[in-house]
Amino acid sequence: MQSENALSAATVQVVGANLVLAGLFSAGLLTVHSTSAAGRYLGIAGAVVLVLLALCVAVLTVLDRHLDGAVRAASSVARTIRVISPASAEQFVRTIAAEVQMFRSDPRRFAAAVVLAALRYLLDAACLWVFFAAYGHVIHPAELLLAYSLANLVALVPLTPGGLGLVEGVLVSMLVAFGAPDHAAVLGVLSWRLVQFWLPIPVGGLAYLSLRLGILRRMQKQPRNKRSGTASRVIRQN
């Protein structure tokens, strides 16, 4: 896969997943009566969601109605910053527009993508609920969903990798504001974060080593060596 296509696919995936997250936050906000202690956090989260939705609507509108202008703007930015070539920037923008158009023309695929993204977040939040229950406190599902969505929305701010520190701080503060005991909030969030954030890192490192040094790497080299041997035999015969 070309780097521009991979980057555009990742961009569509991230934007779509965060829009689903904003929808889950809105659903939690509608079903939870905010307290005075949590009101300031909800106000910040509401502003983040509004900005996110406004930016996404603006980008989709530009790609739908002014694609050529967006391509020219991306090429101009690429020539200015000189990080990627103008041709790569143009392909990136056009690929994103094509993928968005694909979802618009195929409602079933769009619905499947939304359902899978929502399940990803709901199952992750359910894991957090289990950790809290293990420490003796049962969280109301709507409060959990609201706090979880808020923490992940705040983590979109690129201050730390993966929202490290931001997610934990917002989750603990919100859940304590909703009435969770301090010890349950701290232990539950840290235990969940250990499994959700830190545990996949060594697993991913082992997978990387397997791709670079393991059997999959040898399987990739073997056909190449066979082709080299065949070509050598043909040359000797000639």
Contacts in CASP RR format, 6 or more apart in sequence:
PFRMAT RR
TARGET T0000
AUTHOR 0000-0000-0000
METHOD contacts of the structure
MODEL  1
MQSENALSAATVQVVGANLVLAGLFSAGLLTVHSTSAAGRYLGIAGAVVL
VLLALCVAVLTVLDRHLDGAVRAASSVARTIRVISPASAEQFVRTIAAEV
QMFRSDPRRFAAAVVLAALRYLLDAACLWVFFAAYGHVIHPAELLLAYSL
ANLVALVPLTPGGLGLVEGVLVSMLVAFGAPDHAAVLGVLSWRLVQFWLP
IPVGGLAYLSLRLGILRRMQKQPRNKRSGTASRVIRQN
2 91 0 8 1.000
3 88 0 8 1.000
4 88 0 8 1.000
4 91 0 8 1.000
4 92 0 8 1.000
4 95 0 8 1.000
5 91 0 8 1.000
5 95 0 8 1.000
7 92 0 8 1.000
8 92 0 8 1.000
8 95 0 8 1.000
8 96 0 8 1.000
8 99 0 8 1.000
9 95 0 8 1.000
9 99 0 8 1.000
11 96 0 8 1.000
12 96 0 8 1.000
12 99 0 8 1.000
12 100 0 8 1.000
15 56 0 8 1.000
15 59 0 8 1.000
16 113 0 8 1.000
16 117 0 8 1.000
17 117 0 8 1.000
17 120 0 8 1.000
17 121 0 8 1.000
18 52 0 8 1.000
18 153 0 8 1.000
18 156 0 8 1.000
19 52 0 8 1.000
19 53 0 8 1.000
19 56 0 8 1.000
20 114 0 8 1.000
20 117 0 8 1.000
20 118 0 8 1.000
20 121 0 8 1.000
21 121 0 8 1.000
21 149 0 8 1.000
21 152 0 8 1.000
21 153 0 8 1.000
22 49 0 8 1.000
22 52 0 8 1.000
22 53 0 8 1.000
22 149 0 8 1.000
22 153 0 8 1.000
23 49 0 8 1.000
23 149 0 8 1.000
24 118 0 8 1.000
24 121 0 8 1.000
24 122 0 8 1.000
24 145 0 8 1.000
24 149 0 8 1.000
25 45 0 8 1.000
25 46 0 8 1.000
25 49 0 8 1.000
25 145 0 8 1.000
25 146 0 8 1.000
25 149 0 8 1.000
25 150 0 8 1.000
25 153 0 8 1.000
26 49 0 8 1.000
27 145 0 8 1.000
28 142 0 8 1.000
28 145 0 8 1.000
28 146 0 8 1.000
28 149 0 8 1.000
29 42 0 8 1.000
29 45 0 8 1.000
29 46 0 8 1.000
29 146 0 8 1.000
31 142 0 8 1.000
32 140 0 8 1.000
32 142 0 8 1.000
32 143 0 8 1.000
32 146 0 8 1.000
34 42 0 8 1.000
35 177 0 8 1.000
35 178 0 8 1.000
37 177 0 8 1.000
38 174 0 8 1.000
38 177 0 8 1.000
38 178 0 8 1.000
39 177 0 8 1.000
41 150 0 8 1.000
41 170 0 8 1.000
41 173 0 8 1.000
41 174 0 8 1.000
41 177 0 8 1.000
42 146 0 8 1.000
42 150 0 8 1.000
44 154 0 8 1.000
45 149 0 8 1.000
45 150 0 8 1.000
45 153 0 8 1.000
45 154 0 8 1.000
48 153 0 8 1.000
48 154 0 8 1.000
48 156 0 8 1.000
49 153 0 8 1.000
52 153 0 8 1.000
52 156 0 8 1.000
60 100 0 8 1.000
62 69 0 8 1.000
62 70 0 8 1.000
63 70 0 8 1.000
63 93 0 8 1.000
63 96 0 8 1.000
63 97 0 8 1.000
63 100 0 8 1.000
64 97 0 8 1.000
64 100 0 8 1.000
64 101 0 8 1.000
67 93 0 8 1.000
67 94 0 8 1.000
67 97 0 8 1.000
70 93 0 8 1.000
70 97 0 8 1.000
71 90 0 8 1.000
71 93 0 8 1.000
71 94 0 8 1.000
74 86 0 8 1.000
74 89 0 8 1.000
74 90 0 8 1.000
74 92 0 8 1.000
74 93 0 8 1.000
75 86 0 8 1.000
75 87 0 8 1.000
75 89 0 8 1.000
75 90 0 8 1.000
76 86 0 8 1.000
77 89 0 8 1.000
78 84 0 8 1.000
78 85 0 8 1.000
78 86 0 8 1.000
78 88 0 8 1.000
78 89 0 8 1.000
79 86 0 8 1.000
84 92 0 8 1.000
102 109 0 8 1.000
103 109 0 8 1.000
103 110 0 8 1.000
103 113 0 8 1.000
104 110 0 8 1.000
121 148 0 8 1.000
121 149 0 8 1.000
121 152 0 8 1.000
122 145 0 8 1.000
124 148 0 8 1.000
124 196 0 8 1.000
125 144 0 8 1.000
125 145 0 8 1.000
125 148 0 8 1.000
127 192 0 8 1.000
127 195 0 8 1.000
127 196 0 8 1.000
128 144 0 8 1.000
128 148 0 8 1.000
128 171 0 8 1.000
128 188 0 8 1.000
128 189 0 8 1.000
128 192 0 8 1.000
128 196 0 8 1.000
129 139 0 8 1.000
129 141 0 8 1.000
129 144 0 8 1.000
131 187 0 8 1.000
131 188 0 8 1.000
131 189 0 8 1.000
131 191 0 8 1.000
131 192 0 8 1.000
132 138 0 8 1.000
132 139 0 8 1.000
132 144 0 8 1.000
132 175 0 8 1.000
132 180 0 8 1.000
132 184 0 8 1.000
132 185 0 8 1.000
132 188 0 8 1.000
134 188 0 8 1.000
134 191 0 8 1.000
135 183 0 8 1.000
135 184 0 8 1.000
135 187 0 8 1.000
135 188 0 8 1.000
135 191 0 8 1.000
136 184 0 8 1.000
137 180 0 8 1.000
137 181 0 8 1.000
137 184 0 8 1.000
137 185 0 8 1.000
139 175 0 8 1.000
139 178 0 8 1.000
139 180 0 8 1.000
140 178 0 8 1.000
143 175 0 8 1.000
143 178 0 8 1.000
144 175 0 8 1.000
146 174 0 8 1.000
147 170 0 8 1.000
147 171 0 8 1.000
147 174 0 8 1.000
147 175 0 8 1.000
147 178 0 8 1.000
148 171 0 8 1.000
150 170 0 8 1.000
150 174 0 8 1.000
151 166 0 8 1.000
151 167 0 8 1.000
151 169 0 8 1.000
151 170 0 8 1.000
151 171 0 8 1.000
151 174 0 8 1.000
152 167 0 8 1.000
154 163 0 8 1.000
154 166 0 8 1.000
154 167 0 8 1.000
154 170 0 8 1.000
155 162 0 8 1.000
155 163 0 8 1.000
155 166 0 8 1.000
155 167 0 8 1.000
157 163 0 8 1.000
157 166 0 8 1.000
159 166 0 8 1.000
160 166 0 8 1.000
162 197 0 8 1.000
164 197 0 8 1.000
167 193 0 8 1.000
167 197 0 8 1.000
168 189 0 8 1.000
168 190 0 8 1.000
168 193 0 8 1.000
169 189 0 8 1.000
171 185 0 8 1.000
171 189 0 8 1.000
172 185 0 8 1.000
172 186 0 8 1.000
172 189 0 8 1.000
175 185 0 8 1.000
175 189 0 8 1.000
176 182 0 8 1.000
176 185 0 8 1.000
210 216 0 8 1.000
210 217 0 8 1.000
211 217 0 8 1.000
END
